[in-house]
Each structure stands twice: as C-alpha cells, then as structure tokens.
Amino acid sequence: MNIKQFDNSELQRVLDHLVPLDSLYCIKVQNLIINTLYINPSFCLHSDEQTNIDKPIFTSFECEAIAKAVVKEKKIEDWAVTYMLVLFYQRYGQVHPGNKAWQFMSAYLQIIIMIAIRKDEHSAKVSQLSVRLRMGLKDNNPQSEIVKKLINIHAQHVSLTKALVLLRQYEAQIRNDEKSGKAVNQKLAGKTGQIRLAYEVVAENKTFVGKTYTNLQNNELSKEHANKRYLDSSDEPVRFTIFSKPHKNDNVADAESIADDDPPALLDNDFKPSSTTAKSSELQQWKLKNNYRHARRNQFHFSTNLRKLSLLSYQMLFARVWQLFIIVSYKQRQIYAVILLSLLSGRKIQDVIYELELDKSQRKWLIHESGSAADSYAMSNTIKVTSNRRSHLLPHRQSHDNEFKLPLPARLQAVIENKFLVDSDEVSKVLASLKVQLELPVLSNQHIDACLYTVIKNELQEPLHADMVTGVDVKYSSPLYYTSIETISLEKTYYSAIQLLTKYCTADSQGELRQLSMSGTKSNRYKKYIGSDMTLNTDICQKFFDELAEAAESYNGRLKRNVSIRQDRYIEQFNAHGVWLWHIIFIQTGIRPVKNAPGLLNQFDFRQRLLWISDKEERHGQGQGRLIPLSDFLIIAIQNYIEYIKQFAVMHNSIYPNDQFPINNILNSSQPLIQLFSQNPKGFTGITPSKVRYQIKDFFSHQDNWLRHQLRSLLTNRSPEHLICALYGHEHPDQEAMHPMSSLSINELKELSFDLDKVAVELNLRQVEVNIYG
C-alpha cells in the first residue's frame, strides 16, 4: 500500500471534522492526536512536522468533565474520537513513545483519519471503531481481550499489511473457538471483524458494499404480515393476529414478552361476527363441548393429533426405510435419504428437500464439521433466545451457546455430502408404496414429520427435549426462551429415541445406527449447557442472594433516625428488606415481573400453601390467573416480613404523621404486600421492577425476568415437565393445568413445593434476620 502524505492544512481539516470546534477542550484534544500520530510514523499516513505543539497533559478533572459533557450533550457519535481518547488517556496516562498502548493508539488513529478523509459510506466506521475501543477499556467487558491483542500486535512495530494478517488470524481463531464451543460465545469474532474490515478499507482501498434489502413494496408487505400466524386446519387456512403489548414496567425483550403472554388467537379470515353471534348459545355449546373434549383427552392421554402413528408403526416403518435405503440404486437412495433425514431430525420433508438442494456453505441446519479425523455432517439445532448484551454478565452465563448438534449415520452422510434435487412427487410415490408394503392405514408427509417428536414426547415423556431436538420455533414453545439445559441430557434423549426407532432393524443395522451415541459431535464436548442467555452460573446466583441478605441485615445495630425522612436509616432498611423479599418470591415462584407483583396479601393461602397470581398484566381477562405452590422457605420469609412491617408501622407512623405507612390497607389486601419508599414522588408505593432496578443499580444489572430464567433452568430435568409448564403458564394445548375442566390434580401441582425448597437449598438461600430495634 502507498503511505498517504498529508500537509498541515489537510490534516487540520480532518481533525476539525473528527474533533469539532464546539467540543470541550477541542484544541487540546487535537494537539493530543497530533502528538500521538508521531509515535508510530508512517504506519499508513505521513504528515509534515508541526512546530510549537506542546505535549498536552489532561488532569483527571478535565477527563471527567469531557466524558460527562459527551454524555450530557448526547454527542457520543459526533464526538466519538474525543470520547474514546479521553477514556484511553484515563486508562493509560500521558502520551509516551515507549508505551505499547500509545504505540497502538497512534496506528489506530491513523486508521480512523484515513477512513474519515474518504468521505464515503465507510465514514460510519469511525464511530464503530471508537465504540469497540471504549468497550474494550472496561475490565469486565469481553472486548478487553480484543484491545489487549491489538496492543500486542502493534507493540511489534509491524506494518499495516502485517498487522492485518495477524488480525485476520486472531479473528479466525476466535470464530473457530466460538463456533466449536471451545470458548464461550461472547460475539467477539463479529466485533473483531468490524476492526479488521476497517484495516482492510485502508490497506486495500476497499469499496463500500452495503447489505442487500428487499424493495420497498416487499418491505411493506412483510411488515403488514409480521404479526400474523397461520394455523393448520383440515378444511381451510386460518390466520390470526398477534397484537403487541407494551410492557411499561419492565425491561423484558419484546419478542420474549409476546411469546410468554401467548394471547388468545383472534381469527382473521375475513369473518367478523356480531356481538350477538359471538355470544350466541350455539357458540357457548361448542365451547363447552370443546372443553369437555380437552378434559377427556388429557385424562385418558388420547392423542389429539391424528397425523401420528403408533410406536410400533414407526419402528416397522424406520426398519423398512433403512433396509431399502441400503439396497436401492443411487438415485432412489436420495429419495430414501430425504425420508430418513425427516425421521431422524423431525423436520418437514419439504424443508429437507430444500436443504439438500443447497451447497455446503448455504445449508442452515445440516452442518459440515471439519478439522477432526474425518469430516462429518451433523444436525444443528439453534434455539432463538433473547441475547444477553450486558457485557459484565457475559462471563457468568450458564449457557455456553444456543446451538447444539446431533450426529447422523455415516452411511447417510455419504449420500447427502453433495447437493441434489428430489421431486416431492417422487417422495409421495415412495410413501404410498411403503404404506402398502407395511399395511398401514395412513401414511403421509405429516406422519413422517411427526415421527421423532412423537417418540420423544409420548414414549420418552420429554416434551421440552422434543421441542429442542426437532427445532421447534420459540414462538410456538415459550419454555425454550427460559431454559438453560445440559447438552448431555438432550444427547441422551436423542440416542434413546434412536434406540427405540431401530428396534426392528437387523442386528448389523442396529449396531451401525446405535453407534451414534459413541461418536457424538465435536462441538458439544465444550458446551455443558445450552439455551437461555439470561441464566447465570449457580455460584454467581448464590453470591447475589447472599449480598442481598447482607444488605438487609447490615442495618442491624446501626439504625438511627434523621430529621429528614430521605436520610432515615430505618427507611433504608425497610427498602432493603422489601427488595430482598421481592427477589426471593421470584426465584421461588417463577412469576413474571409485572407491576405490584406478587400482589395482595389475600392472594396467599398459607394453609393450602398456594399463591393465586395473574401476571399477564397487559392482556385483558386478568381474572384468568393460575395457582403457584408455595415452598416452606417462601412461606416463612413472607410471614417474617409481615411481622416486620407491623413493627415498622408502629414506630414509623408515630414519627412521620405526614408520610404514613399504609399497614392497615396492606393487611386488608387493598394495597400490594411489598411497598417501597420513593423519594420522588415522596411516599410509599407498590413495588415495581423499575423501582427494584433503581434500588440495586450500583450493585447488579440484568433483565427484570432473569430469575424466571434461573428457576426454569434449575427445575428442568428435576421436576416433571408438565408441572413446570403449569407453574409458568406455558401449558401445551389440551393440557391446561388451570383450565376449569382440566384433569390435573391440584395436589400433584403442590408436589412442586418440595422441588422449590431444593432450589432454595442449592442457592444457599437463608432467612434474613432484621432487627428493627437495633
């Protein structure tokens, strides 16, 4: 590459653009840049020597003033270089030619200047580079590893070309480690790629290539149908609409809220019944009949899906398909490969056909793994979870990734290695022939699609595993959003399903197919847990609750009144106790973080050990709540809290007549059980997630419903799945635990309380001892 030669006037114009004249200490910051450029001269630009430029020295006060001004004036993008430099200066001190960090910064600023001088679409990379470096200056941010690597690269006094080669090698290594599971996926490869691309723009004079978007008309069409879902129907296609619901009191991701709320389907097939028709006796009779059917099917375990075969039929079918797959011609073998892939993956036949038409690099769930003793194919299952973007929590997540892979038989891999075309009509002909050979009453594409799901769900009694292994979308299975699960448990379930399916295969075929459990996949070895990005490691969760308890107890023996209620330590103790109990209730019930949850005192029945909750706050019909079993630990915690607030009210209300604590309203269940004292507006109000977030802002920051994720993950593979779904309000169709005609026994639901107590033991939860008289 050619070194760009700048004269002083040209360099000054670029500096005026990067460090605007209306920014704080602009001249001083520009001088800092000029001094820094001379540390690593001719990395990618060369400028004339400038005289009378003193080395600027920033005080800590000046650095803090600039940083605060950038945020206050909302100039993070406009003053991006200034903001980056000031934070870098705070971290590494004064400019010094022998300092490795400043040697890197010299080269980094030259890259930024070379991009800024282009004045094209690449200019956005200036802000992008500034963000990457700012994030990397935080010790608890994973991007700090990128900054350390960049400093080491430039400490070798390499040229731009050599630095680019080393950066590409680092990116490839990170990408491979994250993809294989050797390293926890912290999205570092993509962020390194942004920096690498900026270096390439300067080194290779790359032109800007934007993302390809659909035309405006198609965009409008996709937006129009973005909230539509289509239901399978035997007589006609039925479409219904999902209405987005604003969650004003929490910071839960919208997609997760929509899937979690699961509103009643509103039919949208151009039929709008009048109010009289909608409430007619005929419709009421139909609803009653339908409810009765639900109850009967649930009680007697009658199958509600007529597109499924019995286990014996599936076993005979699989044995026959595998036998023919081995002996038929190569062209016919491709057709049987499609059927086998559908049987082994749970994907639709049409999806399998489409996948096999693609090249290796374009396939979505048939993944080609290389680098081992022999290349292999595996089925990739990706759970679309809510991404955790809180950098300080990324190292403490329990899940290593949201993708896991399952192996395929070697003989099948050989057929699907290269792309090929299969006509769906040919598949239908083969299925018709198999139906006759096996004397099956029915056999269609849908029966093949449902094979693996049916075996795992009905025979192995693992409905959650069935959703994960067969790639069910999260919008059809809300539990997938919340679960962090051991990868080995999914592998064992899959191998057990293969064991069942191959029962009637020949001995040689059984040996070949059942060897899958021994081969496994390379990437799964490094991923102990997969799934929810919000679930934290158990030890971090233990520390969190221990810190909360210590915060509530820290006021014991140190309580004192103050003339101003805003500085009263009794009030601080009261808030700390309420925040602790709020978190305890959520980790012991799994309810949604809605306003005023857990609700009123009369929603708790300590004798029956039940809590009635309606936590889908934004949907109509809030009376349709559900029952939550109460653990012994939680009952004691709430009863202790009630005794505490009674004592608190006696002391507080006599001292602050203008700020009365509404103890009578709480005990009479006219105000929420847990209250917090707010400074603005001053007074006691029901607890909300946003207020809890404010109370612990300096201590912990996470999505409001992270404890819902945590409890779901702790209960998974420990408690029966249908009871966990009942606890979370995630019942599958025809299995509604709180349905008036459900066959689920309330005593069966109460058994969960023992598992909830085990969760309390696992997290080392303890009752707080709050002394109000100390």
ZAMARGU-4260 file (C-alpha; in steps of 0.2 Angstrom, whole numbers, plus 5000, padded with zeros to 4 digits):
<rodrens>
0) 5000/5000/5000 | 5005/5018/4997 | 5008/5029/5013 | 4996/5044/5012 | 5005/5061/5013
5) 4996/5075/5022 | 5000/5093/5023 | 4996/5103/5038 | 4981/5111/5031 | 4973/5095/5025
10) 4977/5086/5042 | 4969/5101/5051 | 4953/5099/5041 | 4951/5081/5046 | 4955/5085/5064
15) 4941/5098/5064 | 4929/5085/5057 | 4934/5072/5070 | 4935/5084/5085 | 4923/5098/5081
20) 4927/5115/5087 | 4911/5116/5098 | 4918/5101/5108 | 4925/5103/5125 | 4944/5106/5125
25) 4944/5104/5106 | 4961/5112/5103 | 4969/5102/5117 | 4962/5086/5110 | 4968/5089/5093
30) 4985/5093/5099 | 4985/5076/5108 | 4980/5067/5092 | 4995/5076/5083 | 5007/5071/5096
35) 5001/5053/5096 | 5002/5052/5077 | 5021/5055/5078 | 5024/5039/5090 | 5021/5027/5075
40) 5025/5037/5060 | 5021/5031/5043 | 5010/5017/5048 | 4998/5022/5035 | 5000/5041/5034
45) 5013/5054/5035 | 5011/5072/5039 | 5023/5087/5039 | 5032/5091/5055 | 5022/5104/5066
50) 5032/5116/5077 | 5026/5124/5093 | 5015/5109/5098 | 5016/5106/5116 | 5013/5089/5123
55) 4995/5091/5131 | 4993/5085/5149 | 4975/5082/5155 | 4970/5082/5173 | 4958/5069/5180
60) 4945/5083/5182 | 4947/5088/5164 | 4945/5070/5158 | 4929/5068/5169 | 4922/5084/5163
65) 4924/5079/5144 | 4917/5062/5147 | 4902/5069/5156 | 4899/5083/5143 | 4899/5070/5129
70) 4885/5060/5138 | 4875/5075/5144 | 4875/5084/5127 | 4871/5067/5118 | 4886/5069/5107
75) 4893/5051/5108 | 4893/5049/5089 | 4898/5067/5085 | 4912/5067/5097 | 4916/5049/5096
80) 4935/5051/5094 | 4936/5064/5108 | 4926/5052/5120 | 4937/5037/5115 | 4954/5047/5118
85) 4949/5054/5135 | 4944/5037/5141 | 4960/5029/5134 | 4970/5043/5142 | 4962/5040/5159
90) 4967/5022/5157 | 4985/5023/5151 | 4991/5040/5157 | 5001/5053/5147 | 5007/5050/5130
95) 5024/5042/5129 | 5033/5035/5114 | 5039/5019/5123 | 5022/5015/5130 | 5015/5000/5120
100) 4997/5006/5122 | 5001/5023/5114 | 5010/5014/5100 | 4994/5005/5096 | 4984/5021/5098
105) 4995/5030/5086 | 4991/5017/5072 | 4973/5016/5077 | 4971/5035/5075 | 4979/5034/5058
110) 4967/5021/5053 | 4952/5032/5059 | 4959/5048/5050 | 4962/5038/5033 | 4944/5032/5034
115) 4937/5050/5038 | 4947/5058/5024 | 4937/5046/5011 | 4921/5055/5015 | 4911/5040/5009
120) 4899/5027/5016 | 4914/5020/5026 | 4914/5035/5037 | 4902/5026/5049 | 4917/5015/5054
125) 4924/5030/5063 | 4911/5029/5077 | 4911/5010/5076 | 4930/5009/5079 | 4928/5022/5094
130) 4914/5011/5102 | 4925/4995/5100 | 4939/5003/5109 | 4929/5011/5123 | 4920/4995/5127
135) 4937/4986/5127 | 4944/4998/5140 | 4932/4991/5153 | 4940/4977/5163 | 4924/4967/5165
140) 4920/4968/5146 | 4924/4953/5135 | 4930/4966/5121 | 4945/4970/5133 | 4953/4954/5125
145) 4952/4962/5108 | 4961/4978/5114 | 4975/4968/5123 | 4978/4958/5107 | 4978/4974/5096
150) 4991/4982/5108 | 5002/4966/5107 | 5001/4966/5088 | 5006/4985/5087 | 5020/4983/5100
155) 5030/4973/5087 | 5031/4988/5076 | 5023/4979/5062 | 5017/4987/5046 | 4999/4989/5041
160) 5000/4974/5030 | 5007/4963/5043 | 4995/4969/5056 | 4981/4965/5045 | 4987/4947/5043
165) 4989/4945/5062 | 4972/4952/5065 | 4964/4940/5052 | 4972/4926/5061 | 4966/4931/5078
170) 4948/4933/5071 | 4948/4916/5063 | 4954/4908/5079 | 4941/4917/5089 | 4927/4912/5077
175) 4933/4894/5076 | 4933/4893/5095 | 4916/4901/5097 | 4909/4890/5084 | 4916/4874/5090
180) 4912/4878/5108 | 4930/4879/5115 | 4926/4896/5120 | 4910/4904/5127 | 4902/4913/5113
185) 4904/4931/5118 | 4902/4938/5100 | 4920/4943/5099 | 4923/4936/5082 | 4910/4948/5074
190) 4917/4963/5084 | 4935/4959/5079 | 4928/4958/5061 | 4922/4976/5062 | 4940/4982/5066
195) 4948/4970/5053 | 4936/4977/5040 | 4942/4995/5044 | 4960/4990/5042 | 4956/4982/5025
200) 4947/4998/5019 | 4964/5007/5022 | 4976/4994/5017 | 4967/4988/5001 | 4956/5003/4997
205) 4940/4993/4998 | 4924/5000/4991 | 4909/5000/5002 | 4897/4986/5000 | 4880/4988/5008
210) 4868/4975/5014 | 4855/4969/5001 | 4837/4973/5006 | 4821/4969/4998 | 4812/4983/4989
215) 4800/4995/4997 | 4785/4986/4992 | 4790/4969/4999 | 4795/4978/5015 | 4778/4985/5017
220) 4771/4968/5013 | 4782/4959/5026 | 4778/4972/5039 | 4759/4970/5036 | 4760/4951/5040
225) 4774/4952/5053 | 4761/4949/5067 | 4751/4936/5058 | 4752/4917/5062 | 4744/4903/5052
230) 4736/4888/5060 | 4735/4871/5052 | 4717/4867/5048 | 4709/4852/5039 | 4696/4862/5029
235) 4704/4880/5026 | 4719/4890/5031 | 4716/4901/5046 | 4725/4916/5050 | 4726/4925/5067
240) 4734/4941/5073 | 4746/4944/5087 | 4744/4962/5095 | 4759/4968/5103 | 4758/4973/5121
245) 4768/4987/5129 | 4777/4982/5144 | 4780/4999/5153 | 4786/4992/5170 | 4799/4980/5165
250) 4814/4979/5153 | 4810/4962/5146 | 4813/4959/5127 | 4798/4962/5116 | 4799/4945/5107
255) 4800/4936/5124 | 4785/4945/5131 | 4775/4941/5115 | 4779/4923/5116 | 4777/4922/5135
260) 4760/4931/5136 | 4753/4919/5122 | 4737/4929/5119 | 4721/4920/5114 | 4721/4918/5095
265) 4710/4931/5086 | 4704/4924/5070 | 4707/4935/5055 | 4700/4926/5040 | 4688/4940/5034
270) 4675/4935/5047 | 4669/4947/5060 | 4654/4940/5070 | 4642/4952/5078 | 4641/4954/5097
275) 4625/4943/5097 | 4633/4930/5086 | 4649/4929/5096 | 4639/4926/5112 | 4626/4915/5105
280) 4620/4899/5113 | 4627/4889/5099 | 4644/4896/5101 | 4643/4893/5120 | 4638/4875/5117
285) 4653/4872/5106 | 4665/4880/5119 | 4658/4868/5132 | 4659/4853/5121 | 4677/4858/5116
290) 4682/4860/5134 | 4675/4843/5138 | 4685/4835/5124 | 4701/4843/5131 | 4697/4836/5148
295) 4694/4819/5142 | 4709/4818/5131 | 4720/4825/5145 | 4713/4812/5157 | 4715/4797/5146
300) 4730/4803/5136 | 4721/4801/5120 | 4731/4808/5105 | 4724/4825/5099 | 4735/4824/5083
305) 4728/4812/5070 | 4743/4814/5060 | 4753/4802/5071 | 4757/4784/5070 | 4759/4771/5084
310) 4777/4767/5090 | 4776/4750/5083 | 4771/4758/5066 | 4786/4770/5067 | 4798/4756/5071
315) 4792/4745/5057 | 4792/4760/5045 | 4810/4765/5050 | 4817/4747/5048 | 4809/4746/5031
320) 4815/4763/5025 | 4833/4759/5031 | 4833/4742/5023 | 4828/4749/5006 | 4840/4764/5008
325) 4854/4752/5008 | 4850/4741/4993 | 4841/4753/4981 | 4850/4762/4967 | 4859/4778/4970
330) 4845/4789/4963 | 4832/4780/4973 | 4844/4781/4988 | 4842/4800/4988 | 4823/4799/4990
335) 4825/4787/5004 | 4838/4799/5012 | 4825/4813/5012 | 4813/4802/5022 | 4827/4796/5034
340) 4833/4814/5037 | 4815/4819/5041 | 4813/4804/5053 | 4829/4807/5061 | 4828/4826/5063
345) 4809/4830/5065 | 4810/4842/5050 | 4797/4843/5037 | 4800/4833/5021 | 4799/4849/5011
350) 4812/4858/5022 | 4823/4843/5020 | 4822/4844/5001 | 4825/4862/5001 | 4841/4860/5012
355) 4848/4846/5001 | 4847/4857/4986 | 4859/4870/4994 | 4878/4870/4994 | 4888/4865/5010
360) 4891/4883/5014 | 4872/4888/5012 | 4864/4875/5022 | 4856/4880/5038 | 4854/4865/5049
365) 4864/4852/5040 | 4881/4857/5046 | 4898/4851/5039 | 4911/4849/5053 | 4929/4848/5048
370) 4945/4848/5057 | 4943/4831/5065 | 4950/4814/5060 | 4936/4813/5046 | 4924/4827/5040
375) 4906/4824/5046 | 4889/4831/5044 | 4878/4835/5059 | 4861/4842/5063 | 4862/4859/5070
380) 4848/4865/5082 | 4848/4883/5086 | 4836/4890/5100 | 4832/4908/5096 | 4834/4915/5114
385) 4835/4933/5119 | 4853/4939/5118 | 4861/4945/5134 | 4870/4961/5129 | 4876/4965/5147
390) 4895/4964/5145 | 4898/4962/5163 | 4887/4947/5164 | 4893/4938/5149 | 4907/4928/5158
395) 4895/4922/5171 | 4881/4915/5159 | 4877/4897/5162 | 4874/4893/5144 | 4889/4892/5133
400) 4879/4894/5117 | 4861/4892/5110 | 4866/4879/5097 | 4869/4861/5099 | 4872/4847/5086
405) 4867/4829/5084 | 4876/4816/5073 | 4870/4807/5058 | 4873/4789/5052 | 4889/4788/5042
410) 4880/4779/5028 | 4868/4793/5027 | 4881/4807/5027 | 4889/4799/5012 | 4873/4802/5002
415) 4870/4820/5007 | 4888/4826/5006 | 4884/4834/4989 | 4868/4844/4984 | 4855/4835/4974
420) 4837/4838/4969 | 4822/4827/4974 | 4805/4829/4967 | 4791/4829/4981 | 4780/4819/4970
425) 4793/4805/4970 | 4794/4805/4989 | 4775/4804/4989 | 4776/4789/4977 | 4788/4780/4989
430) 4777/4784/5004 | 4762/4776/4995 | 4772/4761/4991 | 4778/4759/5010 | 4760/4761/5015
435) 4755/4746/5005 | 4771/4736/5010 | 4768/4739/5029 | 4749/4738/5028 | 4747/4755/5036
440) 4730/4763/5036 | 4738/4780/5033 | 4755/4787/5029 | 4758/4805/5023 | 4772/4818/5024
445) 4764/4824/5041 | 4766/4806/5048 | 4785/4806/5044 | 4787/4824/5050 | 4780/4820/5067
450) 4790/4804/5070 | 4804/4810/5081 | 4794/4822/5090 | 4781/4809/5094 | 4793/4796/5100
455) 4802/4809/5112 | 4786/4817/5118 | 4775/4802/5120 | 4786/4787/5123 | 4801/4796/5132
460) 4790/4808/5141 | 4801/4823/5137 | 4791/4837/5128 | 4804/4850/5131 | 4818/4839/5123
465) 4806/4836/5109 | 4804/4854/5105 | 4823/4857/5106 | 4829/4842/5096 | 4816/4844/5082
470) 4820/4863/5080 | 4803/4870/5086 | 4802/4889/5084 | 4802/4898/5101 | 4786/4907/5096
475) 4777/4890/5097 | 4786/4884/5113 | 4788/4898/5126 | 4798/4887/5138 | 4813/4887/5126
480) 4816/4906/5130 | 4819/4902/5148 | 4828/4885/5149 | 4847/4883/5150 | 4849/4864/5149
485) 4863/4852/5150 | 4868/4847/5132 | 4871/4829/5138 | 4853/4827/5143 | 4847/4831/5125
490) 4860/4819/5118 | 4854/4805/5129 | 4836/4808/5124 | 4840/4808/5106 | 4850/4792/5107
495) 4836/4784/5117 | 4824/4789/5103 | 4836/4781/5090 | 4837/4765/5101 | 4818/4764/5101
500) 4816/4768/5082 | 4829/4754/5077 | 4821/4740/5087 | 4816/4730/5072 | 4831/4734/5061
505) 4843/4720/5058 | 4857/4717/5070 | 4870/4725/5059 | 4859/4740/5056 | 4856/4742/5074
510) 4875/4742/5078 | 4878/4755/5064 | 4864/4766/5069 | 4867/4765/5088 | 4885/4769/5087
515) 4879/4787/5086 | 4879/4788/5105 | 4898/4784/5105 | 4903/4796/5091 | 4894/4812/5097
520) 4899/4829/5089 | 4915/4838/5092 | 4907/4855/5097 | 4895/4848/5110 | 4910/4842/5121
525) 4914/4860/5125 | 4896/4865/5128 | 4890/4859/5145 | 4874/4870/5145 | 4865/4877/5130
530) 4849/4888/5129 | 4844/4904/5139 | 4857/4918/5138 | 4850/4926/5154 | 4853/4911/5166
535) 4868/4914/5177 | 4880/4901/5185 | 4874/4895/5201 | 4889/4901/5211 | 4886/4919/5205
540) 4867/4917/5209 | 4872/4911/5227 | 4883/4927/5229 | 4869/4938/5223 | 4857/4932/5236
545) 4870/4932/5249 | 4874/4950/5246 | 4855/4955/5246 | 4853/4946/5263 | 4869/4955/5270
550) 4862/4972/5263 | 4846/4969/5273 | 4855/4964/5289 | 4869/4977/5288 | 4857/4990/5296
555) 4856/4979/5312 | 4863/4989/5327 | 4867/5004/5316 | 4849/5011/5314 | 4846/5030/5318
560) 4833/5042/5314 | 4836/5058/5304 | 4827/5075/5304 | 4824/5071/5285 | 4815/5056/5281
565) 4825/5055/5265 | 4840/5050/5276 | 4832/5039/5288 | 4841/5023/5290 | 4825/5014/5296
570) 4818/5018/5278 | 4834/5011/5270 | 4832/4995/5280 | 4814/4994/5275 | 4818/4996/5257
575) 4832/4983/5258 | 4821/4970/5266 | 4807/4973/5253 | 4820/4971/5238 | 4827/4955/5246
580) 4809/4948/5248 | 4804/4953/5230 | 4819/4943/5223 | 4815/4928/5235 | 4797/4927/5229
585) 4803/4927/5211 | 4816/4914/5212 | 4803/4903/5222 | 4788/4906/5211 | 4794/4910/5193
590) 4781/4923/5191 | 4783/4937/5178 | 4790/4954/5184 | 4774/4964/5182 | 4768/4979/5192
595) 4765/4976/5210 | 4769/4958/5209 | 4767/4947/5219 | 4751/4956/5223 | 4740/4957/5238
600) 4741/4948/5254 | 4724/4939/5251 | 4732/4931/5236 | 4742/4920/5248 | 4734/4905/5256
605) 4747/4899/5269 | 4736/4885/5275 | 4734/4877/5257 | 4752/4883/5253 | 4746/4891/5237
610) 4748/4908/5228 | 4735/4915/5216 | 4743/4926/5203 | 4738/4934/5187 | 4754/4940/5180
615) 4750/4944/5162 | 4746/4962/5166 | 4744/4969/5148 | 4731/4957/5142 | 4713/4958/5145
620) 4704/4945/5156 | 4716/4947/5170 | 4704/4936/5181 | 4711/4921/5172 | 4726/4918/5183
625) 4734/4902/5190 | 4739/4894/5206 | 4758/4893/5212 | 4763/4881/5225 | 4772/4889/5240
630) 4788/4882/5247 | 4792/4881/5266 | 4806/4893/5264 | 4795/4906/5255 | 4781/4904/5267
635) 4792/4908/5282 | 4800/4923/5273 | 4783/4931/5269 | 4777/4928/5287 | 4793/4935/5294
640) 4791/4950/5283 | 4773/4953/5289 | 4778/4953/5307 | 4792/4965/5302 | 4781/4978/5293
645) 4769/4978/5308 | 4783/4983/5320 | 4789/4995/5307 | 4772/5004/5305 | 4771/5006/5324
650) 4787/5016/5325 | 4786/5025/5308 | 4769/5031/5309 | 4771/5039/5326 | 4786/5049/5320
655) 4781/5054/5302 | 4762/5058/5303 | 4763/5066/5285 | 4771/5050/5277 | 4761/5036/5285
660) 4765/5018/5281 | 4748/5010/5275 | 4749/4995/5286 | 4730/4993/5288 | 4727/4994/5269
665) 4741/4980/5266 | 4734/4969/5279 | 4716/4971/5272 | 4723/4967/5255 | 4718/4984/5247
670) 4736/4989/5243 | 4751/4977/5237 | 4760/4967/5250 | 4778/4974/5246 | 4780/4993/5247
675) 4795/5004/5244 | 4798/5021/5250 | 4801/5033/5235 | 4810/5049/5236 | 4801/5057/5220
680) 4787/5057/5222 | 4789/5055/5241 | 4779/5041/5249 | 4776/5023/5250 | 4770/5014/5234
685) 4768/4997/5227 | 4784/4988/5221 | 4788/4988/5203 | 4803/4981/5193 | 4809/4998/5188
690) 4810/5003/5207 | 4819/4987/5211 | 4831/4991/5197 | 4834/5008/5204 | 4837/5001/5222
695) 4851/4989/5216 | 4858/5000/5201 | 4875/5001/5209 | 4876/4983/5213 | 4868/4972/5199
700) 4860/4975/5182 | 4850/4962/5172 | 4834/4959/5163 | 4820/4960/5175 | 4814/4942/5172
705) 4831/4934/5174 | 4825/4925/5190 | 4811/4917/5179 | 4825/4910/5168 | 4835/4905/5183
710) 4821/4895/5191 | 4816/4887/5175 | 4834/4881/5172 | 4835/4874/5190 | 4819/4864/5188
715) 4822/4857/5171 | 4827/4839/5172 | 4822/4839/5190 | 4804/4841/5190 | 4790/4834/5178
720) 4789/4845/5163 | 4770/4847/5163 | 4771/4853/5181 | 4784/4866/5177 | 4773/4872/5162
725) 4759/4873/5174 | 4769/4884/5186 | 4775/4895/5172 | 4758/4896/5162 | 4766/4888/5147
730) 4754/4873/5146 | 4753/4865/5129 | 4736/4863/5120 | 4724/4851/5129 | 4734/4851/5144
735) 4729/4867/5153 | 4733/4865/5171 | 4722/4879/5177 | 4708/4875/5165 | 4691/4873/5174
740) 4689/4856/5166 | 4707/4851/5167 | 4711/4833/5174 | 4727/4839/5183 | 4726/4837/5202
745) 4730/4852/5212 | 4739/4840/5224 | 4750/4835/5210 | 4754/4853/5207 | 4758/4855/5226
750) 4772/4842/5224 | 4782/4856/5216 | 4784/4865/5233 | 4797/4851/5238 | 4807/4855/5222
755) 4806/4873/5226 | 4813/4870/5243 | 4828/4860/5235 | 4831/4876/5224 | 4832/4886/5240
760) 4845/4874/5247 | 4855/4874/5231 | 4856/4893/5230 | 4861/4893/5249 | 4846/4905/5252
765) 4844/4910/5270 | 4831/4919/5280 | 4836/4937/5284 | 4836/4942/5302 | 4831/4960/5303
770) 4831/4969/5320 | 4821/4985/5320 | 4825/4990/5337 | 4844/4990/5335
</rodrens>
